[in-house]
C-alpha cells in the first residue's frame, strides 16, 4: 500500500494532467455533436476490430465442427438429389424425411489414401458399427472415389478408382452411350473409359458421369472430362482418357452411398440362373 502512495505522490502532476485532459475531452465530446459522433465511430471501429479478430480466432478452433455440420447438410442434399427422379419436385420439398428413395448417404473421414501403386486402397473411419457394408459406393463433392471391399467393426476399406481391379459403369453426360471406367496404372489424374461405341458423339471436354447400369452409384455422379480419345484396332469402340474432377491425392472427407434395393435387384436379375 505504501508503494502505491509513493507512486501517486511521485507522479501527482502527471496524474492530475491526465485527469484534467480526460475531463476536458469528455466535456468537449458531450457538448459538441460532431466530436461525439467521431468518438463513437472511432470506438466502434476499434471494438469491431477486436471482436472481429476474436471471432476469427474462435472460428479457427471450430473449423472441424463447422465442416462436420456442412457434411451432414450436404449428405441430406445428396440424398434428395439422388432419390428424386424429377428435379422440379425439389422446389416443393421442405423436409428430407418426406423423400422415400433407395439411396442412403453416410459421412466418413479418410485415414489412409494410396495413389502411387497399381492397386490402391483407401481406409475410412467408419465400419460395421456405422452400418457400412461391402459394395457401398464412396464419393466426394467432386466425384467418385471407389467402392467398399472390406469392413471391420470400426473401419472400412475401399478399392480406389486408381486400382487395376476397379471397373465402374460410366457414360457421357450428354447422351446415354456408356462404357467401363478403368485405370491403366499410370497417371493418378487420368482414368480410362473403354468400350464406348463408335457411334457415340464424343468430343474433348465432354463430361463423364456414373451410368444408370450400376447398382452401387446413383446415375449422374460426376467423374471427369474427356481429355483425348481414340478408336481401337477394329475401329468399333473408343477409349477415352478422362481427367478426374477429384484430386485423388488429396481426399479428406467422403460420402458413403448405400443402395437399399441392391440385393432385391440382384436377386431378380439372377432368378433364372
QUIPE-V810820 format. One record per pair of residues at least 24 apart in sequence whose C-alpha atoms are under 8 Angstrom apart, sorted by the first residue. I is the first residue (numbers start at 1). J is the second residue. If there is no record, write none. Layout:
# QUIPE-V810820
I_J / I_J
This chain:
# QUIPE-V810820
71_107 / 72_107 / 75_105 / 75_106 / 75_107 / 75_255 / 76_105 / 78_105 / 79_103 / 79_104 / 79_105 / 82_218 / 82_219 / 102_258 / 102_259 / 102_260 / 102_261 / 103_218 / 103_257 / 103_258 / 103_259 / 103_260 / 104_257 / 104_258 / 104_259 / 104_260 / 105_255 / 105_256 / 105_257 / 105_258 / 106_255 / 106_256 / 106_257 / 107_253 / 107_254 / 107_255 / 107_256 / 108_253 / 108_254 / 108_255 / 108_256 / 109_252 / 109_253 / 109_254 / 110_251 / 110_252 / 110_253 / 110_254 / 111_252 / 113_249 / 113_251 / 114_249 / 115_162 / 115_188 / 115_248 / 115_249 / 116_188 / 117_185 / 118_162 / 118_163 / 118_164 / 118_185 / 118_186 / 119_160 / 119_162 / 119_163 / 119_164 / 119_165 / 119_185 / 120_159 / 120_160 / 120_161 / 120_162 / 120_163 / 121_157 / 121_158 / 121_159 / 121_160 / 121_163 / 122_157 / 122_158 / 122_159 / 122_160 / 123_155 / 123_156 / 123_157 / 123_158 / 124_155 / 124_156 / 124_157 / 124_158 / 125_154 / 125_155 / 125_156 / 126_154 / 126_155 / 126_156 / 127_151 / 127_152 / 127_153 / 127_154 / 127_155 / 127_156 / 128_152 / 128_153 / 128_154 / 128_155 / 128_156 / 129_153 / 129_154 / 130_154 / 132_156 / 132_256 / 135_216 / 136_216 / 136_256 / 136_257 / 136_258 / 136_259 / 137_216 / 137_217 / 137_256 / 137_257 / 137_258 / 138_254 / 138_255 / 138_256 / 138_257 / 139_254 / 139_255 / 139_256 / 139_257 / 140_246 / 140_253 / 140_254 / 140_255 / 141_254 / 142_222 / 142_223 / 142_245 / 142_246 / 143_221 / 143_222 / 143_223 / 143_224 / 143_244 / 143_245 / 143_246 / 144_221 / 144_222 / 144_223 / 144_246 / 145_246 / 145_248 / 162_188 / 162_191 / 168_210 / 168_214 / 169_210 / 169_211 / 169_212 / 169_213 / 169_214 / 170_208 / 170_209 / 170_210 / 170_211 / 170_212 / 171_208 / 171_209 / 171_210 / 171_211 / 172_202 / 172_206 / 172_207 / 172_208 / 172_209 / 173_206 / 173_207 / 173_208 / 173_209 / 173_220 / 174_206 / 174_207 / 175_200 / 175_201 / 178_211 / 188_248 / 188_249 / 189_243 / 189_244 / 189_247 / 189_248 / 190_241 / 190_242 / 190_243 / 190_244 / 191_241 / 191_242 / 191_243 / 191_244 / 192_239 / 192_240 / 192_241 / 192_242 / 193_239 / 193_240 / 193_241 / 193_242 / 194_237 / 194_238 / 194_239 / 194_240 / 195_237 / 195_238 / 195_239 / 196_237 / 196_238 / 196_239 / 197_236 / 197_237 / 197_238 / 198_231 / 198_235 / 198_236 / 198_237 / 198_238 / 204_228 / 204_229 / 208_242 / 215_259 / 215_262 / 216_257 / 216_258 / 216_259 / 216_262 / 217_257 / 217_259
